[in-house]
């Protein structure tokens, strides 16, 4: 039977699918979902994601070969809006409506946990990051004997943040009295947990902890916490709070005459924008450091060093580098590597390839089932940093203690805020 010209055109059009970069292939398309907080109080965690995804469109412009077959690659970014319920909803949309082959997710337990849960339930591969492994694993009611089948995680743990914080504190002179700011959320409940969190190791090192109890994110009054810290003569403040709460606490502490010698907070003090918003309150604050331009690692995908990657971001985005750049990039490194090694695009083949990963990435070595605590967790190195008044930017983050990861160079020593 003769084929008409119109039918020929339609069949050719149907065969040519367009990749994320606009290059056409006579092939199918693999869709990769990415979920992070683009808006809401956790938005700084997702600030660089659009830039990273634009970079990935270039990296995937020629498609990817899976099981001997060439595929175009399409990346779908979804906003969790800093809301766990929304994170779960958009993950389900990606799985059930968009038919993605895998999901990548990052940016605190409020995003990564519900996304990981949706993937585990729907038996779809998921790689997550930017959550300490305890709130990711135990916050999802993980069983150490079984682990998870479809969800794998890349990051450090509370044991690493505690080690880095205390390494820094031990390098300066204080009365070892610590005040804790632990909110009623996934991170706060994990960090303040008597068994898994800060209390036990602090006691073991001779520190005393004043924990005034959980508070809700977005609280406008820290008078009770400040009063408790002043009463117990606290010289070190620690905890894990969102950026707006850090600003509220620090402003009210100054107003109420509370001047600790050390303030080391997780989450809130990671980002240049949040520090700049604090004005002179930002000088000397300390925080965990998961990635910097000085990290001695190189991307397996683009061959950029950490320094090159940060410089490319600053040149293109016209903003100061920010820590999540490295981990957003690394998630795509691991995804690309797993796709190339997978027998097919079927979920079980893909997750088998993910589980077998042994890859040097821009955030360090990724390998599951190795030195990590469980088969689903691959740990990355952590150091301690301090914000100092800078040259190029108002404040710049300097690594001030690298005892826990000596391969990462230190740029100075920790100093007291109010000696």
N, C-alpha and C positions, 0 to 999 in steps of 0.2 A: 504494500500500500504506500503510495507517494505521500511524503510529508510536505505540508504547506510551508511557505516562507514564515508565516506568523507562528506556526507551531515550533519551527526551528528556532526562531528568536526567543520564544518563551522558554524552551528547554535550555538554551544557552544561559539565559538570565537566571533561571532557577539553579543552575549548576555553579554560577559565580557568586560566591558569598564574600562579603567585604569584611576585612579585619578592622580592629580598633583604629589602625593607622590609615585606613583607606586603601590598602593594597588588596587586590582581588586574587582569590585562589579558586581553582575548581576543586573545592574541598568543603568539608563541614567546618563549623565554628565551635571552638571550645570557649565556654563562658566561665570566667572567674569572678566570683562575687567578693566584694570587700566592704566590710561594715566597720564604721568607726564614728566617734562623736564629732560631727561637723558643726553642730550648734549646741547651745546649752553650756552649763558651767564647766563641763569637761572638754569643751571644744579645743583648747590648746593641745590636747593629745592628738587631735586629727588635723591640726593646722597645716601640716606639710603633705598630707595624703594626696591631694589633687595634683600637686607638683610631682610627687613620686609616680603617680599613675600616668601622668603625661610622659614622664621619662620611660615608663614601662611600655607605652605604646610604640616608642622607638625601638626598644629592646626586642619586642615581639613583632616587628613590622614584617618579617619574613615568615611569620607563623611558627609553628612548633610541630615536630614529628613525634607522634605517639604510636607505638606498635607498628612502625613502618608506614604510617599514613600521615599525610600533611594536613594540619588544621590551621585555620585562622584563629586568632585570639581576640576575644572581646572582654573588657574589664568593666564590671558594673559596680559603681560606688553607691552605697546606701548610708544614710545618716541615722544613727541611733538616737540622736537628739539628747544624748546623755541620760536616756531613760531606759531601764532594763526591759520594760514591757514593749517599748518601741523597737528595741534591738531584736527581741524575739520575733516580732511581727515582720520586720524587713528581712530577717533571715529566712523565715518561712516563705515570704514572697519570692526571694531569690531561688529557693529550692523548688517550690511547687509551681510558680508561674514562669519564672525566667529560665528554669531548667539548667542552672549552673552545674559545672562539673565538680567544683570545689569552692569553699569559702575561706577567705583570709579575714582575720579580725584582730583588732588591737584597741587598747585604750581603757584600762581599768576593768574591774569585775563587772561593773554595771553594763558594759557592752559585751566584753568577750565571753562571759559566762552564759548569758541567755542565748547568744549565737552558737556557742559550742554545744549547748544542750539541744537546740533545734537540729543541729547537724547530727548529733549522736542519735536522736530519736528517729530522724529520717534516713539514717545510714548514708550520710554524705560526708566525704572527707573535709576536714576543717583544720587549719593551722592557725594558732592564736599566739599573741604576745602582749607585752606591756601590762602584765599582771604578775605580781609575785606568785610563784607556783602554788603556795599553800591556799590562798583564797580562790585560785582557779580550780585546784584539784578538790580540796576539802569543801570549798564553798559550793561545789556541784555534787557533794556527797559521794565523792570517788572512793572506791574500795581499793586500798593498796594491793590486795591480793589479785585483783582482777584488772584494775585500770579501766581505760576506755578503749573502744575499738576504732572509732572514726575521728577522734579529736586528739590532736597533738599540740604541744605547747613549747615555746622558746622564751625563756627569761630566767632571772635569778630568783632566789627565795628569801624569806624573812631571815633565815640564818645569815645570809650574806649582808643584808642591810643592817642587821644588828651588829655584826662584826665590824662593818665599815664605820657605823656611827660611833661605836665604843672605841675603835682604833683612833678616831679623831679626838674624842673626848679625853682619852688617856694621854694624848700628846700635849694637852694644856692643863693648867692648874685650876681646879674647881673643888667645891665641897662634895661633889658626887651626888648631889640631890637633884633628881630629875622630875619634871612635870610632864605628864602625858596628855596629848590632845588626840583622842580616839573617837571619831564620830560613829554613829549607828549606821554603818554601811559595810559592804563586803571587806574593804581594806581595813577600816577602823576596828571591826570586830575581830579580824585576824591578828592585827598588830597588837591589840590589847589583850588577846587571849592568854589566860594564865599559863597554859601548857605550851601552845604553839608560838606565842608572840613574845613581846619584850620582857614581861615581868621576871620570868625565871632566869634568863641569862644576865639581866641587869643585877639581880640579887647575887648571883654567883660571882660577879666581878666587883662586888662591894658598893654598888649604886643602890640608892633607895628611890622608889618610884611613887610619886603622888599621882593617882589616877582619879580625877573627880567624877568619872562616869561618862557614859555615852551622851552625845548631843546630836541634834539633827543637822544635816547639811543645810547651809543657808541661815544659820542662827545669827541673830543680830546683837546678841549680848553675851560676852564672855566674862562678865564680872565675877561670876561664881568660881570659874576656873582660875582667874587671876588672883582672887582672894585666897583660894586654897594654896596656890603656888607661893604667894607672899607669906602666908602663915607658916609654911614648911621651909621657908628660906631656900627655895628652889633656885639654882644657878644655871640649870640646863633645861631647855624646853624641847621636847620632841613630839612626834606624832605623824599623822598622815591625813592631811586636810585638803579640800579643794581650794583653788586660788582665791575666790572671794572671801572665804572664811579666814584664810591666813591674813589677808589685809585687815579684816575686821578685828581679829585678835591682836595683831601687832599694833594697830592704831590705838586700841583701847588699853593695851598694856602700857604704852607710852603715856597716855593720858592719866592712867592710874598709878604712875610712878613705879612700874615693875620693869626692871632692867636686868634681865638675865645675861650671863656672860657668854652663853652659847645658845643659839636657836638652830636646831637641825630638824627640818621637817621634810617628810616624804610628800610626793605628789605636787604640792602647791608651789614649790620653789624650783621646779625643773625648767621653767620656761622664761626666756628673756623678757617677753611681754609682761608677764606677771611681776617680775622683779622691777622693771621700769615703772610699773603702775604703783609700786610702793614708795617711790621717791627715795628719800634718804634712809627710809626704814629698810631698804634692800641691802645696804652695805654690810658685808660680813656674814650674811646668812649662809648656812651650810645645808647640803642636800646630797642624796645619792646620785651617782653619775653612771649611767649605763652605756652612753656612747658620746664620743667627742671626735673632732677632727684629728686629734692626736692618737686615737686608737690605732694600733699597728696592724690593721686588717684591710683586705681588698675584696671588692665585689667579684663573685664568680661569674656574674652575668654581664656587667659592663666594664670590668677590669679597673674600675675607679678605686683609688685608695679612699679611706675615710676622709682624709684631707681634701681630696679632689671632689668627693661627693658634697661635702659641706660648702666648698667654694662654689660649686655649680649652683647649689640652691641659693646662696647669697647673691650671686650674680644675676640669676633669673628672677627670683622672688623679691629681690630688693629688701630682704629681711635677714636678721641674724639667724645663724644656724640654730636648730633646736633638736633635742635628743631623739624624738621619735622618728626622725628622717632615716636613721640607720636601720631601725627595726621594721619600718614599713618596707624599705628596700629589701631587707633580708627575707621577709615573708615571700616576696616575689622570687627571690633567688631560689628558695627552697621549693616553691611551687614549680618553677621552670625546670629545675633539676629532676623533681619527681615525675613530671609529665614526660620528660625525655626518656626516663628509665622504665616507665610503666608499660605493661604489655598491651593495655587498651585504655579507653576512657571510662571503663566500668568502675563504679565506686570501689569495689573490693580490690581491683588491680591497682587503682590509684593510691589507695591507702596503704597497700603493701609496699609500694614504691616510697611513699612518705616515710613509713616506719623504718625502711632500710637506708635512709639518708645518712651519708657521711660527707659533709660539705664544709669547706672553708668559706665563710661569708664575711660581709663587711662589719658584722657584729661579733665575729669569732666563729669557732667550730660548732657546727650543729650535728649532733648525733644522738639518736634516741636509743635507749636500752644500754647506754654506756655509763658515764659517771653520774648521770642524773638520778634523783631519788626514786623515780618510778619509770616504767617503760614509756609513758606518754610525755615525759618532761626532759628537755635538753637545756642544761643550764648555761648561762652566759656570764662573763666576768662583770664585777662591780667594784667601783672605787668611790671615794668621797670627794666632793667638790665644794668650793666656797666662792661666793659672788664678791668680786672686788670692783672698784671703780676702774673703768677701762680706758683704752685709747680710741680704738675704732668705734666702739659702742659704749653707751653710758655705763653698763655693767658687763663684766665678762666672767665666765665661769672657769675657775682654775682647779685642776686636780690637786688636792692638798694632802691626800693620804692614799697610797697605792699598796699598802701592806698585803691586802687580800688578793691583788692581781698585779704583780710586779712588772709584767710585760707592758702594762699601760703606764707611760711616763707621767710622773708628778711634775707640776709646774711651780710648786711653792709649798709652804708649810701652813697649817691651820693657825689662825690667830683668834684671840678673844674679841668679842664685840664690845663689851664694856669691862675692860680690865680693871 
